[in-house]
Amino acid sequence: MLKHSAYGFRHDDHSILTLDSIGWQEIDSHGYNFASDDRPDAGHVIFQYTLSGQGVLEYEQKRIALPQGSGFLLKIPSASRYYYVEQPEPWEVLWINLRGEEASRIWDIVMKQEGPVIWRDPDSPLIQGLWKLLRTVAEDKVTDKYRLSVSVYEWMLTLVRTSQAAGKELTNKSSALIEKAKRLMREQYALPHTLDSIAEHLEINKYHFCRLFQKSEQTSPLAYLRDRRVEAAIALLRTTDLPIQEIGQRCGFESPSYFGKVFRAYMSLTPTEYRLRELEFPYDAIYYE
């Protein structure tokens, strides 16, 4: 039976596409924090997919949430960082690192098409193909670099094929769905929305919705919702005398501690500090769009 595990391969042969490492793990430590331009193991590409929980990717000065169903593609080195943040459940991921000019070329194609974060259903050919690769190593004990190279290249062709299909998805109908979702989150940010509830409102598969939203807005739906909640909280802090806890509740944050943590991540101040501090530019509202 397949278990959480990781496998690495080291070759001097750089003439072919090679598997550098592959694994399945649960992450629950703040020590999981990788700055891509600082890593000693340069010269490879990464695909990491979220099975459950959530991580964070910082890419080109953007902070992108990585919830279930999302995966990121990176080239090492690059100006990026990915890490775990405290949450109720671990960040469970499936990942693969590859070496070779062909891997780098294909990453360029897909990232140009979809950006650094892609969305795939866990039952999709891409993710099922990644499980198959892991079983090839973990259960079938295949370690020959040529056999693995063939399997990896087959998986990358699936990546390219599904990326090309994803590029054709933003039709007028899907654009209208994105606008409907954005309107829902702008107007009803205080409600306990989830990916499932938003997708149900739109009558669309949640993974398909996430993929469309990410492609259209370059952020995830829940990150967009969080932006709207923080905007509303900032306005209430500056223009009302409501208690901090009540403001958090009115803006959709399930607990005062979570409200404080998210607010500090955005403003580098607690809600109380922001309310009391004489800011150089005392805006009544700040927008993150």
C-alpha positions in Angstrom: 0.0 0.0 0.0 1.3 3.4 -1.0 2.4 5.6 2.0 3.8 9.1 2.4 7.3 8.9 1.0 9.9 10.7 -1.0 12.5 9.5 -3.5 15.6 11.2 -5.0 17.8 10.4 -7.9 21.3 11.7 -8.7 22.8 11.3 -12.2 25.8 12.8 -13.9 24.1 12.4 -17.3 22.5 15.7 -18.3 21.9 14.8 -21.9 18.4 13.4 -21.3 15.3 14.3 -19.3 15.7 12.8 -15.8 13.6 12.4 -12.6 15.2 14.4 -9.8 12.8 13.5 -7.1 9.1 12.6 -6.4 7.0 12.3 -3.3 3.8 12.5 -1.3 3.9 14.2 2.1 2.0 16.1 4.8 3.4 19.4 5.9 2.6 21.0 9.3 5.7 22.9 10.2 6.7 26.6 9.6 10.1 25.2 8.8 8.7 24.3 5.3 9.8 27.4 3.5 11.7 27.4 0.3 13.0 30.5 -1.5 13.7 29.3 -5.0 16.5 31.7 -5.7 18.4 30.5 -2.6 18.2 26.8 -3.1 21.5 24.9 -3.5 19.9 22.4 -5.9 19.5 24.7 -8.9 18.8 23.6 -12.4 15.5 21.7 -12.1 11.8 22.3 -12.4 9.1 21.6 -9.8 5.4 20.7 -10.0 3.7 20.5 -6.6 -0.1 19.7 -6.2 -2.3 20.4 -3.2 -4.3 17.3 -2.2 -5.7 18.9 1.0 -5.0 21.9 3.3 -3.3 24.9 1.8 0.1 26.5 1.2 1.3 29.8 -0.2 3.3 30.7 -3.3 5.0 34.1 -3.7 5.7 34.8 -7.3 6.7 38.0 -9.0 5.6 40.0 -5.9 2.2 38.3 -5.8 1.0 36.1 -2.9 -1.0 33.2 -4.2 -3.0 30.8 -2.1 -2.6 27.1 -3.0 -5.8 25.3 -1.9 -7.0 21.8 -2.8 -7.0 21.3 -6.5 -4.2 23.8 -7.3 -0.6 23.1 -8.3 2.4 25.3 -9.0 5.1 25.1 -11.6 8.5 26.7 -10.8 11.9 26.8 -12.4 14.9 26.7 -10.0 16.3 29.3 -9.5 13.6 31.9 -9.8 12.3 34.9 -7.9 9.7 32.8 -5.9 9.0 31.3 -2.6 6.6 28.6 -1.3 5.7 27.8 2.2 3.3 26.5 4.8 1.2 28.8 7.1 -0.6 27.7 10.2 -4.0 26.3 9.6 -6.4 23.6 11.1 -5.0 20.9 8.8 -1.7 20.0 7.3 -0.8 20.9 3.7 -0.8 17.5 1.9 1.0 17.6 -1.4 2.1 15.4 -4.3 5.2 16.7 -6.1 7.8 16.0 -8.8 11.1 17.6 -9.6 12.7 17.1 -13.1 16.0 17.9 -14.8 16.8 18.5 -18.4 16.3 21.1 -21.2 13.1 19.5 -22.3 11.5 19.8 -18.8 12.5 23.5 -18.8 11.1 24.0 -22.3 7.7 22.4 -21.4 7.5 24.4 -18.2 7.9 27.6 -20.2 5.0 26.5 -22.5 2.6 25.7 -19.7 3.5 28.8 -17.6 3.0 31.0 -20.6 -0.4 29.4 -21.2 -1.7 29.2 -17.6 0.7 31.1 -15.3 2.7 29.6 -12.4 -0.5 28.1 -10.7 -2.7 25.6 -12.5 -5.9 23.8 -11.5 -6.7 20.2 -12.0 -9.3 17.8 -10.7 -7.6 15.1 -8.5 -9.2 12.5 -10.8 -7.7 14.2 -13.9 -5.2 12.4 -16.2 -2.4 14.7 -15.0 -2.8 13.9 -11.3 -3.6 10.3 -11.8 -0.5 10.1 -14.0 1.6 11.5 -11.2 0.3 8.9 -8.8 1.2 6.3 -11.3 4.8 7.6 -11.5 5.1 7.5 -7.7 3.9 3.9 -7.6 6.4 3.0 -10.4 9.1 4.1 -8.0 7.7 3.2 -4.6 6.0 -0.2 -5.4 7.5 -1.4 -8.7 11.0 -0.4 -7.6 11.9 1.1 -11.0 15.0 3.1 -10.7 16.5 2.9 -14.2 17.0 6.4 -15.5 15.9 5.6 -19.0 12.7 3.8 -18.1 11.8 6.6 -15.7 12.6 9.2 -18.4 10.1 7.6 -20.7 7.4 7.6 -18.0 8.2 11.2 -17.1 8.0 12.4 -20.7 4.6 10.7 -21.1 3.4 12.5 -18.0 4.7 15.9 -19.4 2.9 15.4 -22.6 -0.3 15.0 -20.6 0.6 18.3 -18.9 1.0 20.1 -22.3 -2.2 18.6 -23.7 -4.4 19.5 -20.7 -2.8 23.0 -20.6 -3.7 23.6 -24.2 -7.3 22.5 -23.5 -7.4 24.9 -20.5 -6.4 27.7 -22.7 -9.6 27.4 -24.7 -11.9 27.7 -21.7 -12.4 31.4 -21.3 -15.4 31.8 -23.5 -18.1 34.5 -23.1 -20.1 32.1 -21.0 -17.2 31.4 -18.6 -16.4 35.1 -18.4 -20.0 35.7 -17.3 -19.6 33.0 -14.6 -16.5 34.7 -13.3 -18.2 38.0 -13.0 -21.1 36.4 -11.3 -18.8 34.8 -8.7 -16.9 38.1 -8.2 -20.2 39.9 -7.6 -21.3 37.3 -5.1 -18.1 37.6 -3.1 -18.1 41.4 -3.3 -21.7 41.7 -2.1 -21.8 38.8 0.3 -18.3 38.6 1.7 -19.6 38.1 5.3 -21.2 34.8 4.5 -19.2 31.6 5.2 -18.4 30.9 1.5 -16.4 27.8 0.4 -15.3 26.7 -3.0 -18.1 24.1 -2.9 -20.8 26.7 -2.0 -19.6 29.2 -4.7 -19.4 26.5 -7.3 -22.8 25.2 -6.3 -24.2 28.8 -6.7 -22.7 28.9 -10.2 -23.8 25.3 -11.0 -20.3 24.4 -12.1 -17.7 21.8 -11.0 -15.5 23.5 -8.3 -12.2 22.5 -10.0 -13.3 23.7 -13.3 -14.4 27.0 -11.6 -11.1 27.4 -9.9 -9.2 26.8 -13.1 -11.3 29.5 -14.9 -11.1 32.0 -12.1 -7.3 31.6 -11.7 -6.8 32.0 -15.5 -9.1 35.1 -15.6 -8.0 36.9 -12.4 -4.5 35.5 -11.7 -5.6 34.6 -8.1 -7.7 32.0 -6.5 -11.4 32.5 -5.6 -10.8 32.3 -1.9 -7.9 34.7 -2.1 -10.2 37.1 -3.9 -12.8 36.7 -1.2 -10.2 37.3 1.5 -9.1 40.5 -0.2 -12.8 41.7 -0.2 -13.1 40.9 3.5 -9.9 42.8 4.4 -11.1 45.8 2.4 -14.4 45.8 4.3 -12.6 45.5 7.7 -10.3 48.4 6.9 -13.2 50.6 6.1 -15.1 49.7 9.3 -12.0 50.2 11.4 -11.5 53.7 10.1 -15.1 54.9 9.9 -16.9 53.2 12.8 -16.4 52.6 16.5 -17.6 49.0 16.3 -15.6 46.5 18.5 -12.8 44.7 16.7 -14.4 41.3 17.3 -17.7 42.5 15.8 -15.9 43.9 12.7 -14.2 40.6 12.2 -17.5 38.8 12.4 -19.2 41.3 10.0 -16.5 40.7 7.5 -16.7 36.9 7.4 -13.8 36.0 9.7 -14.7 32.9 11.8 -12.7 33.9 14.9 -10.9 37.0 16.3 -7.5 35.3 16.2 -7.9 34.4 12.5 -9.1 37.9 11.7 -6.0 39.4 13.5 -3.6 37.0 11.8 -5.0 37.7 8.3 -5.2 41.5 8.9 -1.6 41.6 10.1 -0.4 39.7 7.0 -2.0 42.4 4.8 -1.2 45.6 6.8 1.7 44.6 9.0 -0.4 45.9 11.9 -3.1 44.4 14.2 -6.6 45.7 13.7 -6.3 47.7 17.0 -3.0 49.2 15.9 -4.4 50.2 12.6 -7.4 51.9 14.1 -5.3 53.8 16.7 -2.3 54.7 14.6 -2.0 58.1 12.9 -1.2 56.9 9.5 0.7 59.1 7.0 -2.1 58.5 4.5 -5.2 57.8 6.6 -7.3 56.2 3.9 -10.9 55.3 4.7 -10.7 52.4 2.3 -7.9 50.4 0.6 -8.6 48.1 -2.4 -6.6 45.0 -3.4 -7.9 44.6 -7.0 
